[in-house]
Amino acid sequence: MTTEFTDGSMVMRALIPQSPFVATLGITLDDISDGHAVLRMPFRPDLTTVGEMVHGGALSACADIGVMAAAWSGREIPATLRGVTTSLSVTFVSPLIAADLRIVADRLYGGKRLCHCTVDLRSATDDTLVARATGTYQVG
């Protein structure tokens, strides 16, 4: 399967639209380059906690998916096409109210297997910072 792809960005372009959980959240990949990815989650009332405030669990899942995308972006493809988030920390800054979410993810360091990433979750309406996450992802 790895021979179909030239790098990790291609893997993400193929995986993200096909992942059942990502599809449940409605997340799409807007942009991906070496060490950087931008994704979007549309606002939906079924992802809220109270009123029109998006649930923190949905936001945390978006951070996790952002870490994955940044870790894979532009990387050489390992012999085994698999990966896993090994740590994730999310700091919530402000609520996301009835707005799409922009997920901006960057790889800070990419070793042979472990990648350290940051993710900013921002309102797509006014660019307000909703949450900042850091995570480590293991590729291969």
Secondary structure as GFF3:
##gff-version 3
##sequence-region A 1 140
A	DSSP	three_ten_helix	2	4	.	.	.	ID=ss1
A	DSSP	alpha_helix	8	18	.	.	.	ID=ss2
A	DSSP	alpha_helix	20	25	.	.	.	ID=ss3
A	DSSP	beta_strand	28	33	.	.	.	ID=ss4
A	DSSP	beta_strand	36	41	.	.	.	ID=ss5
A	DSSP	three_ten_helix	45	47	.	.	.	ID=ss6
A	DSSP	alpha_helix	56	72	.	.	.	ID=ss7
A	DSSP	beta_strand	83	92	.	.	.	ID=ss8
A	DSSP	beta_strand	101	110	.	.	.	ID=ss9
A	DSSP	beta_strand	114	123	.	.	.	ID=ss10
A	DSSP	beta_strand	129	139	.	.	.	ID=ss11
###
